[in-house]
Amino acid sequence: MGKSIVQIIDYGAGNIASVANMIDYVGGIPVVVSSPDKLKCGVKILLPGVGAFDHGMTCLGEGGWLPVLEECVQEKATLTLGICLGMQLMCRGSEEGQLGGLGWIDAFARKFIFPPDSKFKVPHMGWNQVMHCQPDALVCNDPKIDQRFYFVHSYYVNCVREEDVILVCQHGHKFVAGFRRDNIWGLQFHPEKSHKFGMEVFRRFLEV
């Protein structure tokens, strides 16, 4: 059985190098795709992302990515994983911006808001434990294992459909750390910065 290829979309708002290095490290073949006409439907897609929501959507729109992503992800059901901002771009929108999102998941990104004297800070930054809501092929489903991942974000996803939520995390209140609908996954944390648990996520993505 040959190595699994993962197409990493380089649209101008992603942390490309560290993601590609981690996929390579766990035995996959990372292919950085910088032009939408090079994207192949049916080959796994990874949508990374750092920065502001509207900037990410503008980069996707001006770069010509939207129609080909719609074809590959929605029409041809290519397995696709969004990370951090990439996850939020998959939603309908965000309080951070004015533009609509990709709309693949019935969800909306909202800002963490805490009182000035709260011990909870914004952004939510650092290691935190995730909790399972339902079994999924992308994550270890053993409740006895304390799975911790690295987060850096000021906005969190709020899913309309509870059945889409696979992982939650706690930062002042519960928020969605991972969702899945059919061929689409989103993870709020950074698996490429999460050591052994992040490696496991990428290994599982290679195997699905």
Backbone as a printed PyTorch tensor [residue, N CA C, xyz], in Angstrom:
tensor([[[  0.8480,  -1.1990,   0.0000],
         [  0.0000,   0.0000,   0.0000],
         [  0.8780,   1.2420,   0.0000]],

        [[  0.6430,   2.1600,  -0.9330],
         [  1.4610,   3.3490,  -1.0450],
         [  1.1340,   4.3770,   0.0140]],

        [[  2.0190,   5.3540,   0.1370],
         [  1.8060,   6.4200,   1.1010],
         [  0.6250,   7.2930,   0.6830]],

        [[ -0.0590,   7.8200,   1.6780],
         [ -1.2090,   8.6710,   1.4230],
         [ -0.7530,  10.1020,   1.1420]],

        [[ -1.3260,  10.7040,   0.1080],
         [ -1.0110,  12.0840,  -0.2730],
         [ -2.0010,  13.0300,   0.4010]],

        [[ -1.4900,  14.1270,   0.9220],
         [ -2.3320,  15.1850,   1.4800],
         [ -1.9980,  16.4860,   0.7640]],

        [[ -2.9940,  17.0760,   0.1240],
         [ -2.8260,  18.3680,  -0.5500],
         [ -3.0370,  19.4960,   0.4600]],

        [[ -1.9960,  20.2740,   0.7110],
         [ -2.0770,  21.4000,   1.6450],
         [ -2.2880,  22.6720,   0.8380]],

        [[ -3.4000,  23.3410,   1.0800],
         [ -3.7360,  24.5180,   0.2910],
         [ -2.9500,  25.7310,   0.7800]],

        [[ -2.1420,  26.2800,  -0.0920],
         [ -1.3580,  27.4760,   0.2070],
         [ -2.0860,  28.6680,  -0.4190]],

        [[ -2.9620,  29.2900,   0.3560],
         [ -3.7960,  30.3750,  -0.1620],
         [ -3.4070,  31.7350,   0.4200]],

        [[ -2.3100,  31.7660,   1.1660],
         [ -1.8120,  33.0270,   1.6740],
         [ -2.1660,  33.3200,   3.1120]],

        [[ -2.7860,  32.3620,   3.8160],
         [ -3.1640,  32.5960,   5.2120],
         [ -2.9750,  31.3380,   6.0420]],

        [[ -1.9570,  30.5580,   5.7030],
         [ -1.7860,  29.2920,   6.3990],
         [ -0.3790,  29.0690,   6.8970]],

        [[ -0.2640,  28.2040,   7.8990],
         [  1.0280,  27.8030,   8.4460],
         [  1.4560,  26.5400,   7.7070]],

        [[  2.0550,  26.7210,   6.5390],
         [  2.2640,  25.6170,   5.5990],
         [  3.4060,  24.6950,   6.0080]],

        [[  4.5530,  25.2610,   6.3240],
         [  5.7680,  24.4590,   6.4950],
         [  5.6500,  23.4520,   7.6300]],

        [[  5.1740,  23.8820,   8.7910],
         [  5.1220,  22.9710,   9.9350],
         [  4.1090,  21.8620,   9.7130]],

        [[  3.0070,  22.1740,   9.0290],
         [  2.0160,  21.1440,   8.7170],
         [  2.6010,  20.1240,   7.7510]],

        [[  3.2630,  20.5980,   6.7040],
         [  3.8690,  19.6990,   5.7300],
         [  4.9310,  18.8190,   6.3760]],

        [[  5.7440,  19.4020,   7.2510],
         [  6.7910,  18.6390,   7.9250],
         [  6.2050,  17.5320,   8.7940]],

        [[  5.1150,  17.8230,   9.4890],
         [  4.5110,  16.8190,  10.3610],
         [  3.8920,  15.6890,   9.5460]],

        [[  3.2290,  16.0120,   8.4490],
         [  2.6500,  14.9670,   7.6030],
         [  3.7420,  14.0690,   7.0490]],

        [[  4.8310,  14.6740,   6.6290],
         [  5.9690,  13.8960,   6.1450],
         [  6.5450,  13.0210,   7.2590]],

        [[  6.6390,  13.5660,   8.4470],
         [  7.2300,  12.8470,   9.5890],
         [  6.4310,  11.5970,   9.9470]],

        [[  5.0990,  11.6740,   9.8320],
         [  4.2720,  10.5200,  10.2210],
         [  4.0140,   9.5720,   9.0550]],

        [[  4.6480,   9.8180,   7.9090],
         [  4.6020,   8.8380,   6.8310],
         [  3.7330,   9.1770,   5.6440]],

        [[  3.2290,  10.4010,   5.5820],
         [  2.4290,  10.8120,   4.4350],
         [  3.2580,  11.5770,   3.4140]],

        [[  2.6280,  11.9310,   2.3280],
         [  3.2800,  12.7360,   1.2920],
         [  2.5660,  14.0890,   1.2290]],

        [[  3.1780,  15.1360,   1.7990],
         [  2.5510,  16.4510,   1.7220],
         [  2.8100,  17.0940,   0.3640]],

        [[  1.7520,  17.5860,  -0.2510],
         [  1.8780,  18.2950,  -1.5250],
         [  1.2870,  19.6920,  -1.3310]],

        [[  2.1400,  20.6990,  -1.3450],
         [  1.6690,  22.0730,  -1.1930],
         [  1.1140,  22.5500,  -2.5270]],

        [[ -0.1660,  22.9280,  -2.5240],
         [ -0.8480,  23.3510,  -3.7410],
         [ -1.0660,  24.8600,  -3.6680]],

        [[ -0.3980,  25.5900,  -4.5310],
         [ -0.4420,  27.0490,  -4.5010],
         [ -1.3520,  27.6520,  -5.5620]],

        [[ -1.9310,  26.8040,  -6.4130],
         [ -2.8190,  27.2860,  -7.4700],
         [ -4.0440,  26.3780,  -7.5450]],

        [[ -5.2360,  26.9440,  -7.5980],
         [ -6.4370,  26.0970,  -7.6000],
         [ -6.5230,  25.1430,  -8.7770]],

        [[ -5.9030,  25.4670,  -9.9030],
         [ -5.9700,  24.5610, -11.0420],
         [ -5.1000,  23.3220, -10.8450]],

        [[ -4.3020,  23.3030,  -9.7740],
         [ -3.4710,  22.1420,  -9.4640],
         [ -4.1320,  21.2160,  -8.4430]],

        [[ -5.2470,  21.6440,  -7.8640],
         [ -5.9180,  20.8520,  -6.8440],
         [ -6.6450,  19.6730,  -7.4840]],

        [[ -6.4420,  18.4880,  -6.9490],
         [ -7.0330,  17.2730,  -7.5000],
         [ -8.1610,  16.7770,  -6.6160]],

        [[ -9.3430,  16.6920,  -7.1530],
         [-10.4720,  16.1360,  -6.4170],
         [-10.2130,  14.6430,  -6.1680]],

        [[-10.6210,  14.1740,  -5.0120],
         [-10.4220,  12.7790,  -4.6680],
         [ -9.1490,  12.5040,  -3.9050]],

        [[ -8.2610,  13.4920,  -3.8150],
         [ -7.0230,  13.3840,  -3.0380],
         [ -7.1770,  14.2740,  -1.8060]],

        [[ -6.8840,  13.7370,  -0.6240],
         [ -7.1390,  14.4360,   0.6290],
         [ -6.6500,  15.8750,   0.6190]],

        [[ -7.4560,  16.7460,   1.2300],
         [ -7.1840,  18.1770,   1.2650],
         [ -7.0330,  18.6270,   2.7120]],

        [[ -6.0530,  19.4820,   2.9520],
         [ -5.8990,  20.1100,   4.2630],
         [ -5.9350,  21.6240,   4.0830]],

        [[ -6.8490,  22.2620,   4.8140],
         [ -7.0080,  23.7210,   4.7660],
         [ -6.4800,  24.3020,   6.0690]],

        [[ -5.2340,  24.8030,   6.0820],
         [ -4.6940,  25.4040,   7.3040],
         [ -5.2010,  26.8260,   7.4390]],

        [[ -4.7090,  27.5320,   8.4350],
         [ -5.1150,  28.9240,   8.5490],
         [ -4.6750,  29.5730,   9.8390]],

        [[ -4.1170,  30.7670,   9.7150],
         [ -3.8190,  31.6210,  10.8550],
         [ -4.2160,  33.0410,  10.4680]],

        [[ -4.5970,  33.8260,  11.4750],
         [ -4.9420,  35.2160,  11.1900],
         [ -6.4380,  35.4710,  11.2020]],

        [[ -6.8390,  36.5510,  10.5350],
         [ -8.2130,  37.0410,  10.6020],
         [ -9.1230,  36.3380,   9.5970]],

        [[-10.3890,  36.2060,   9.9690],
         [-11.3820,  35.5000,   9.1610],
         [-11.5600,  36.1390,   7.7840]],

        [[-11.8050,  37.4460,   7.7360],
         [-12.0480,  38.1010,   6.4450],
         [-10.8230,  38.0270,   5.5390]],

        [[ -9.6360,  38.0950,   6.1300],
         [ -8.4150,  37.9750,   5.3240],
         [ -8.3510,  36.5890,   4.6870]],

        [[ -8.6810,  35.5660,   5.4800],
         [ -8.6710,  34.2080,   4.9460],
         [ -9.6660,  34.0250,   3.8130]],

        [[-10.8870,  34.5130,   3.9970],
         [-11.9010,  34.3720,   2.9520],
         [-11.5420,  35.2090,   1.7170]],

        [[-10.9480,  36.3780,   1.9300],
         [-10.5270,  37.2050,   0.7990],
         [ -9.4430,  36.4990,  -0.0050]],

        [[ -8.4950,  35.8830,   0.6910],
         [ -7.4300,  35.1500,   0.0010],
         [ -8.0040,  33.9930,  -0.8180]],

        [[ -8.9700,  33.2770,  -0.2470],
         [ -9.5930,  32.1770,  -0.9840],
         [-10.3510,  32.6950,  -2.2020]],

        [[-11.0660,  33.8010,  -2.0090],
         [-11.8530,  34.3470,  -3.1090],
         [-10.9940,  34.9310,  -4.2160]],

        [[-10.0630,  35.7860,  -3.8550],
         [ -9.2260,  36.4330,  -4.8690],
         [ -8.2700,  35.4550,  -5.5270]],

        [[ -7.9440,  34.3720,  -4.8100],
         [ -7.0480,  33.3730,  -5.3710],
         [ -7.7450,  32.3800,  -6.2870]],

        [[ -9.0710,  32.4890,  -6.4070],
         [ -9.8180,  31.6020,  -7.2890],
         [-10.0800,  30.2120,  -6.7120]],

        [[ -9.9680,  30.0800,  -5.3860],
         [-10.1100,  28.7740,  -4.7590],
         [-11.5570,  28.3240,  -4.5700]],

        [[-12.4870,  29.2440,  -4.4690],
         [-13.8440,  28.9010,  -4.0470],
         [-14.5540,  27.8930,  -4.9550]],

        [[-14.5680,  28.0770,  -6.2790],
         [-15.2800,  27.1090,  -7.1070],
         [-14.6530,  25.7210,  -7.1030]],

        [[-13.3320,  25.6440,  -7.0900],
         [-12.6960,  24.3210,  -7.1180],
         [-12.8530,  23.6200,  -5.7750]],

        [[-12.8210,  24.3760,  -4.6820],
         [-13.0730,  23.7710,  -3.3790],
         [-14.5060,  23.2670,  -3.2810]],

        [[-15.4400,  24.0410,  -3.7930],
         [-16.8430,  23.6160,  -3.7850],
         [-17.0050,  22.3200,  -4.5660]],

        [[-16.3500,  22.2270,  -5.7100],
         [-16.4350,  21.0140,  -6.5200],
         [-15.8210,  19.8210,  -5.8000]],

        [[-14.6050,  19.9820,  -5.3110],
         [-13.8950,  18.8480,  -4.7000],
         [-14.5240,  18.4190,  -3.3840]],

        [[-14.8590,  19.3850,  -2.5300],
         [-15.3060,  19.0630,  -1.1800],
         [-16.7930,  18.7500,  -1.1280]],

        [[-17.6030,  19.5820,  -1.7480],
         [-19.0500,  19.4120,  -1.6580],
         [-19.5960,  18.4400,  -2.7040]],

        [[-19.1750,  18.6040,  -3.9470],
         [-19.7550,  17.7890,  -5.0170],
         [-19.1140,  16.4070,  -5.1120]],

        [[-17.7920,  16.3410,  -4.9100],
         [-17.0860,  15.0700,  -5.0850],
         [-16.6240,  14.4500,  -3.7740]],

        [[-17.0230,  15.0630,  -2.6480],
         [-16.8380,  14.4880,  -1.3050],
         [-15.3960,  14.0930,  -1.0020]],

        [[-14.4540,  14.9410,  -1.4050],
         [-13.0500,  14.7020,  -1.0740],
         [-12.8430,  14.8820,   0.4320]],

        [[-12.1140,  13.9620,   1.0680],
         [-11.8350,  14.0600,   2.4930],
         [-11.0250,  15.3210,   2.7640]],

        [[-11.5270,  16.1720,   3.6620],
         [-10.9500,  17.4950,   3.8680],
         [-10.8710,  17.8180,   5.3470]],

        [[ -9.7190,  18.3560,   5.7660],
         [ -9.4860,  18.7230,   7.1620],
         [ -9.1110,  20.1940,   7.2480]],

        [[ -9.8240,  20.9520,   8.0870],
         [ -9.4940,  22.3430,   8.3560],
         [ -8.8860,  22.4840,   9.7390]],

        [[ -7.8450,  23.3050,   9.8430],
         [ -7.1350,  23.5030,  11.1070],
         [ -7.1960,  24.9630,  11.5110]],

        [[ -7.5880,  25.2210,  12.7540],
         [ -7.6400,  26.5480,  13.3690],
         [ -8.4990,  27.4990,  12.5220]],

        [[ -7.9270,  28.5250,  11.9050],
         [ -8.7290,  29.4000,  11.0490],
         [ -9.3650,  28.6150,   9.9150]],

        [[ -8.6650,  27.6070,   9.4090],
         [ -9.2360,  26.7720,   8.3500],
         [-10.5370,  26.1340,   8.7730]],

        [[-10.6200,  25.7110,  10.0370],
         [-11.8700,  25.1780,  10.5790],
         [-12.9610,  26.2450,  10.5760]],

        [[-12.6060,  27.4480,  11.0440],
         [-13.6070,  28.5080,  11.1420],
         [-14.0890,  28.9680,   9.7630]],

        [[-13.2070,  28.9350,   8.7700],
         [-13.6160,  29.3100,   7.4170],
         [-14.6460,  28.3460,   6.8510]],

        [[-14.6730,  27.1160,   7.3460],
         [-15.6530,  26.1360,   6.8890],
         [-17.0710,  26.4570,   7.3720]],

        [[-17.1830,  27.3700,   8.3410],
         [-18.4780,  27.7090,   8.9300],
         [-19.2070,  28.7570,   8.0790]],

        [[-20.3630,  29.1860,   8.5660],
         [-21.1600,  30.1650,   7.8170],
         [-20.6180,  31.5820,   7.9520]],

        [[-19.8990,  31.8450,   9.0290],
         [-19.3610,  33.1780,   9.2340],
         [-18.7120,  33.2860,  10.5930]],

        [[-18.3010,  34.5260,  10.9370],
         [-17.6060,  34.7580,  12.1940],
         [-17.8930,  36.1680,  12.6890]],

        [[-17.9450,  36.3080,  14.0090],
         [-18.0610,  37.6430,  14.5960],
         [-16.8320,  38.4970,  14.3050]],

        [[-15.7440,  37.8610,  13.9040],
         [-14.5110,  38.5830,  13.6280],
         [-14.5960,  39.4050,  12.3480]],

        [[-15.4510,  38.9870,  11.4140],
         [-15.4600,  39.6390,  10.1130],
         [-16.8560,  39.8930,   9.5860]],

        [[-16.8920,  40.4150,   8.3640],
         [-18.1440,  40.7410,   7.6940],
         [-18.4850,  39.7570,   6.5780]],

        [[-17.5050,  39.0270,   6.0940],
         [-17.7140,  38.1290,   4.9670],
         [-18.3390,  36.8170,   5.4150]],

        [[-19.0750,  36.2030,   4.5080],
         [-19.5850,  34.8720,   4.7680],
         [-18.4790,  33.8440,   4.6460]],

        [[-18.6470,  32.7210,   5.3290],
         [-17.6760,  31.6450,   5.2410],
         [-18.0150,  30.6850,   4.1140]],

        [[-17.3210,  29.5580,   4.0890],
         [-17.5630,  28.5450,   3.0590],
         [-18.9360,  27.8980,   3.2230]],

        [[-19.4530,  27.8630,   4.4450],
         [-20.8020,  27.3620,   4.6780],
         [-20.9440,  25.8510,   4.5970]],

        [[-19.8460,  25.1270,   4.7670],
         [-19.9180,  23.6670,   4.6950],
         [-20.4960,  23.0590,   5.9620]],

        [[-20.3670,  23.7910,   7.0730],
         [-20.8680,  23.3380,   8.3680],
         [-21.8390,  24.3890,   8.8900]],

        [[-22.9430,  23.9510,   9.4540],
         [-23.9090,  24.8830,  10.0390],
         [-23.3790,  25.3310,  11.4020]],

        [[-22.5180,  26.3360,  11.3600],
         [-21.8310,  26.7940,  12.5640],
         [-21.3860,  28.2350,  12.3580]],

        [[-21.0280,  28.8890,  13.4710],
         [-20.6180,  30.2910,  13.4380],
         [-19.5180,  30.4840,  14.4700]],

        [[-18.5290,  31.2860,  14.1600],
         [-17.4230,  31.5450,  15.0870],
         [-17.7280,  32.7740,  15.9320]],

        [[-17.5540,  32.6330,  17.2440],
         [-17.8410,  33.7140,  18.1740],
         [-16.6120,  34.0330,  19.0120]],

        [[-16.5500,  35.2500,  19.5170],
         [-15.3760,  35.7050,  20.2610],
         [-15.4770,  35.3030,  21.7260]],

        [[-14.3610,  34.8600,  22.2860],
         [-14.2850,  34.6690,  23.7320],
         [-14.4160,  36.0290,  24.4050]],

        [[-15.3430,  36.1420,  25.3370],
         [-15.5230,  37.3800,  26.0930],
         [-15.5900,  37.0310,  27.5790]],

        [[-14.6970,  37.6110,  28.3700],
         [-14.6560,  37.3750,  29.8070],
         [-14.5520,  38.7100,  30.5370]],

        [[-14.9880,  38.7740,  31.7760],
         [-14.8370,  40.0040,  32.5670],
         [-13.3630,  40.3800,  32.7290]],

        [[-13.0700,  41.6470,  32.9470],
         [-11.6700,  42.0960,  33.0730],
         [-10.8890,  41.3700,  34.1660]],

        [[-11.5690,  40.9680,  35.2310],
         [-10.8880,  40.3060,  36.3420],
         [-10.8920,  38.7820,  36.2190]],

        [[-11.3290,  38.2750,  35.0620],
         [-11.3990,  36.8240,  34.8830],
         [-10.0020,  36.2250,  34.7660]],

        [[ -9.8630,  34.9950,  35.2450],
         [ -8.5910,  34.2850,  35.0790],
         [ -8.4350,  33.7520,  33.6540]],

        [[ -9.5240,  33.7810,  32.8960],
         [ -9.4750,  33.2940,  31.5190],
         [ -9.1120,  34.4390,  30.5740]],

        [[ -8.0840,  34.2230,  29.7850],
         [ -7.5520,  35.2610,  28.9250],
         [ -7.9100,  35.0050,  27.4610]],

        [[ -7.8380,  36.0660,  26.6860],
         [ -8.0370,  36.0000,  25.2410],
         [ -6.7870,  36.5890,  24.5840]],

        [[ -6.1400,  35.8470,  23.7050],
         [ -6.5760,  34.5630,  23.1490],
         [ -6.4010,  33.3900,  24.1110]],

        [[ -7.1380,  32.3390,  23.8330],
         [ -6.9200,  31.0500,  24.4870],
         [ -5.6420,  30.4820,  23.8880]],

        [[ -4.5910,  30.4140,  24.7030],
         [ -3.2920,  30.0240,  24.1690],
         [ -2.6270,  29.0050,  25.0930]],

        [[ -2.1500,  27.9180,  24.4910],
         [ -1.4250,  26.9120,  25.2460],
         [ -2.0820,  25.5470,  25.1520]],

        [[ -1.6310,  24.6590,  26.0280],
         [ -2.1030,  23.2750,  26.0230],
         [ -3.4020,  23.1510,  26.7920]],

        [[ -4.3120,  22.3460,  26.2610],
         [ -5.5760,  22.1140,  26.9520],
         [ -6.1030,  20.7300,  26.5910]],

        [[ -6.8690,  20.1810,  27.4960],
         [ -7.4270,  18.8450,  27.3160],
         [ -8.7000,  18.9010,  26.4810]],

        [[ -8.8950,  17.9060,  25.6390],
         [-10.1320,  17.7840,  24.8770],
         [-10.9460,  16.6080,  25.3960]],

        [[-12.2510,  16.6910,  25.2060],
         [-13.1700,  15.6370,  25.6440],
         [-13.9920,  15.1640,  24.4520]],

        [[-14.2410,  13.8880,  24.3910],
         [-14.9620,  13.3010,  23.2690],
         [-16.4690,  13.4530,  23.4290]],

        [[-17.1200,  13.7400,  22.3340],
         [-18.5850,  13.7570,  22.3020],
         [-19.1320,  12.5130,  21.6080]],

        [[-18.3670,  11.9880,  20.6760],
         [-18.7530,  10.7750,  19.9640],
         [-17.5180,  10.1870,  19.2980]],

        [[-17.5170,   8.8970,  19.0250],
         [-16.3540,   8.2740,  18.3810],
         [-16.1450,   8.8360,  16.9780]],

        [[-14.8820,   8.9230,  16.5980],
         [-14.5590,   9.3790,  15.2460],
         [-13.2120,   8.8050,  14.8450]],

        [[-13.0580,   8.5570,  13.5540],
         [-11.8400,   7.9280,  13.0530],
         [-10.6160,   8.8230,  13.1800]],

        [[-10.7940,  10.1210,  13.3350],
         [ -9.6650,  11.0380,  13.3200],
         [ -8.9580,  11.1630,  14.6690]],

        [[ -9.6130,  10.7500,  15.7400],
         [ -9.0400,  10.9350,  17.0760],
         [ -9.1070,   9.6450,  17.8700]],

        [[ -8.1830,   9.5010,  18.8220],
         [ -8.2160,   8.3700,  19.7410],
         [ -9.4630,   8.4880,  20.6050]],

        [[-10.2280,   7.4050,  20.6880],
         [-11.5170,   7.4600,  21.3790],
         [-11.4860,   6.8030,  22.7600]],

        [[-10.2940,   6.5840,  23.2990],
         [-10.1530,   5.9770,  24.6180],
         [-10.2940,   7.0540,  25.6920]],

        [[-11.3840,   7.0360,  26.4970],
         [-11.5870,   8.0850,  27.5090],
         [-10.5510,   8.0540,  28.6210]],

        [[ -9.8090,   6.9660,  28.7280],
         [ -8.7980,   6.8600,  29.7860],
         [ -7.5350,   7.6390,  29.4420]],

        [[ -7.3930,   8.0090,  28.1840],
         [ -6.1990,   8.7380,  27.7490],
         [ -6.4560,  10.2410,  27.8050]],

        [[ -5.6010,  10.9320,  28.5540],
         [ -5.6950,  12.3900,  28.6820],
         [ -5.0650,  13.0240,  27.4490]],

        [[ -5.9060,  13.4390,  26.4960],
         [ -5.4000,  14.0080,  25.2530],
         [ -5.3520,  15.5310,  25.3450]],

        [[ -4.1680,  16.0630,  25.1630],
         [ -3.9680,  17.5050,  25.2560],
         [ -3.3950,  18.0260,  23.9410]],

        [[ -3.9270,  19.1580,  23.5100],
         [ -3.4950,  19.7530,  22.2440],
         [ -3.1660,  21.2280,  22.4530]],

        [[ -2.4530,  21.7830,  21.4740],
         [ -2.0130,  23.1700,  21.5760],
         [ -2.9860,  24.0830,  20.8240]],

        [[ -3.4950,  25.0950,  21.5320],
         [ -4.4710,  26.0410,  20.9860],
         [ -3.8790,  27.4540,  20.9330]],

        [[ -4.2680,  28.1960,  19.9070],
         [ -4.0290,  29.6490,  19.8390],
         [ -5.1990,  30.2480,  19.0640]],

        [[ -6.1680,  30.8260,  19.7840],
         [ -7.3290,  31.4070,  19.0820],
         [ -8.1190,  32.3200,  20.0080]],

        [[ -8.7190,  33.3310,  19.4140],
         [ -9.5760,  34.2750,  20.1380],
         [-11.0530,  34.0430,  19.8480]],

        [[-11.3490,  33.2590,  18.8240],
         [-12.7230,  32.9460,  18.4250],
         [-12.9140,  31.4380,  18.4720]],

        [[-14.1240,  31.0290,  18.7780],
         [-14.4390,  29.6040,  18.8910],
         [-15.6750,  29.2860,  18.0630]],

        [[-15.7830,  28.0490,  17.6380],
         [-16.8930,  27.6300,  16.7860],
         [-18.0820,  27.1860,  17.6360]],

        [[-19.2420,  27.6330,  17.2350],
         [-20.5010,  27.2160,  17.8600],
         [-21.3140,  26.4840,  16.7970]],

        [[-21.4490,  25.1520,  16.9290],
         [-22.1790,  24.3450,  15.9510],
         [-23.6690,  24.3370,  16.2450]],

        [[-24.4810,  24.4570,  15.2160],
         [-25.9330,  24.3750,  15.3750],
         [-26.3610,  22.9350,  15.6370]],

        [[-25.7350,  21.9970,  14.9510],
         [-26.0910,  20.5830,  15.0500],
         [-25.1390,  19.8760,  16.0120]],

        [[-25.6720,  19.3880,  17.1230],
         [-24.8430,  18.7010,  18.1080],
         [-24.1800,  17.4640,  17.5170]],

        [[-24.8340,  16.8330,  16.5630],
         [-24.2830,  15.6130,  15.9830],
         [-23.0320,  15.8700,  15.1500]],

        [[-22.7270,  17.1360,  14.8420],
         [-21.4990,  17.4640,  14.1180],
         [-20.2880,  17.5450,  15.0380]],

        [[-20.5200,  17.6610,  16.3350],
         [-19.4270,  17.9030,  17.2910],
         [-18.7850,  16.5870,  17.7060]],

        [[-17.4650,  16.4820,  17.5250],
         [-16.7520,  15.2750,  17.9500],
         [-15.8710,  15.5270,  19.1690]],

        [[-15.4090,  16.7730,  19.3590],
         [-14.5520,  17.1080,  20.4910],
         [-14.9650,  18.4540,  21.0760]],

        [[-14.8740,  18.5780,  22.3910],
         [-15.0590,  19.8720,  23.0470],
         [-13.8710,  20.1300,  23.9560]],

        [[-13.7170,  21.3970,  24.3090],
         [-12.6430,  21.8270,  25.1970],
         [-13.2380,  22.8720,  26.1460]],

        [[-12.5350,  23.1190,  27.2420],
         [-13.0270,  24.0630,  28.2370],
         [-12.0730,  25.2460,  28.3580]],

        [[-12.6020,  26.4380,  28.1430],
         [-11.8600,  27.6770,  28.4180],
         [-12.8790,  28.7250,  28.8350]],

        [[-13.1580,  28.7750,  30.1190],
         [-14.2290,  29.6170,  30.6310],
         [-15.5910,  28.9840,  30.4520]],

        [[-15.7880,  28.3480,  29.3180],
         [-16.9900,  27.5680,  29.0100],
         [-16.5930,  26.5490,  27.9510]],

        [[-17.4580,  25.6020,  27.7210],
         [-17.1610,  24.6100,  26.6990],
         [-17.2540,  25.2270,  25.3080]],

        [[-16.3630,  24.7970,  24.4330],
         [-16.4400,  25.1990,  23.0320],
         [-16.0610,  24.0020,  22.1660]],

        [[-16.3820,  24.0920,  20.8970],
         [-16.1260,  22.9960,  19.9630],
         [-14.6450,  22.9680,  19.5930]],

        [[-13.9930,  21.8590,  19.8910],
         [-12.5860,  21.6790,  19.5230],
         [-12.4440,  20.8720,  18.2410]],

        [[-13.5040,  20.1580,  17.8610],
         [-13.4580,  19.3850,  16.6230],
         [-14.8530,  19.0600,  16.1340]],

        [[-15.0670,  19.1700,  14.8270],
         [-16.3520,  18.7600,  14.2600],
         [-16.1300,  17.8770,  13.0460]],

        [[-17.2140,  17.1830,  12.6890],
         [-17.1900,  16.4110,  11.4470],
         [-18.5930,  16.3400,  10.8680]],

        [[-18.6530,  16.5340,   9.5670],
         [-19.8830,  16.2600,   8.8170],
         [-19.4730,  15.5600,   7.5300]],

        [[-19.8440,  14.2840,   7.4280],
         [-19.5360,  13.4780,   6.2400],
         [-18.0270,  13.4660,   5.9680]],

        [[-17.5830,  14.0610,   4.8840],
         [-16.1740,  14.0370,   4.4800],
         [-15.3660,  15.2190,   5.0110]],

        [[-15.9610,  16.0300,   5.8810],
         [-15.3460,  17.2800,   6.3170],
         [-15.0570,  17.2420,   7.8170]],

        [[-13.7930,  17.4990,   8.1720],
         [-13.3950,  17.6380,   9.5670],
         [-12.8600,  19.0400,   9.8170]],

        [[-13.0560,  19.5350,  11.0340],
         [-12.4220,  20.7690,  11.4640],
         [-11.8640,  20.5980,  12.8670]],

        [[-10.6570,  21.0970,  13.0950],
         [-10.0090,  21.0410,  14.4030],
         [ -9.5640,  22.4400,  14.8020]],

        [[ -9.9510,  22.8810,  16.0010],
         [ -9.5830,  24.2210,  16.4420],
         [ -8.1240,  24.2940,  16.8820]],

        [[ -7.6020,  23.2060,  17.3930],
         [ -6.2140,  23.1990,  17.8640],
         [ -5.2440,  22.9940,  16.6980]],

        [[ -3.9620,  23.0800,  17.0130],
         [ -2.9160,  22.8920,  16.0180],
         [ -2.2650,  21.5260,  16.2100]],

        [[ -2.6690,  20.5150,  15.4590],
         [ -2.0280,  19.2020,  15.6190],
         [ -0.5480,  19.2270,  15.2690]],

        [[ -0.1440,  20.1200,  14.3730],
         [  1.2700,  20.1900,  13.9870],
         [  2.1520,  20.7260,  15.1120]],

        [[  1.5350,  21.2870,  16.1600],
         [  2.2840,  21.7800,  17.3180],
         [  1.9900,  20.9660,  18.5710]],

        [[  1.2820,  19.8580,  18.4140],
         [  0.7740,  19.1080,  19.5680],
         [  1.4710,  17.7820,  19.8120]],

        [[  2.6990,  17.6620,  19.3340],
         [  3.5550,  16.5190,  19.6460],
         [  2.8640,  15.1880,  19.3560]],

        [[  2.9140,  14.2500,  20.3070],
         [  2.4590,  12.8880,  20.0170],
         [  0.9740,  12.8120,  19.6980]],

        [[  0.1540,  13.6280,  20.3370],
         [ -1.2760,  13.5740,  20.0560],
         [ -1.5930,  14.1710,  18.6890]],

        [[ -0.8540,  15.2070,  18.3120],
         [ -1.0170,  15.7630,  16.9720],
         [ -0.5530,  14.7980,  15.9000]],

        [[  0.5530,  14.0880,  16.1720],
         [  1.0270,  13.0730,  15.2300],
         [ -0.0280,  12.0010,  15.0080]],

        [[ -0.6910,  11.6080,  16.0910],
         [ -1.7270,  10.5780,  15.9870],
         [ -2.8840,  11.0470,  15.1110]],

        [[ -3.2680,  12.3060,  15.2420],
         [ -4.3390,  12.8580,  14.4080],
         [ -3.9580,  12.7810,  12.9360]],

        [[ -2.7440,  13.2110,  12.6080],
         [ -2.3120,  13.1820,  11.2140],
         [ -2.1890,  11.7470,  10.6950]],

        [[ -1.7120,  10.8330,  11.5220],
         [ -1.6480,   9.4260,  11.1010],
         [ -3.0390,   8.9180,  10.7590]],

        [[ -3.9850,   9.2430,  11.5930],
         [ -5.3620,   8.7870,  11.3660],
         [ -5.9450,   9.4170,  10.1040]],

        [[ -5.6070,  10.6800,   9.8450],
         [ -6.0960,  11.3210,   8.6350],
         [ -5.5070,  10.6410,   7.4030]],

        [[ -4.2740,  10.2010,   7.5080],
         [ -3.6640,   9.4760,   6.3840],
         [ -4.3690,   8.1460,   6.1150]],

        [[ -4.9200,   7.5510,   7.1860],
         [ -5.4960,   6.2120,   7.0760],
         [ -6.9640,   6.1930,   6.6840]],

        [[ -7.6880,   7.2810,   6.9090],
         [ -9.1400,   7.2680,   6.6160],
         [ -9.3820,   7.2530,   5.0970]]])
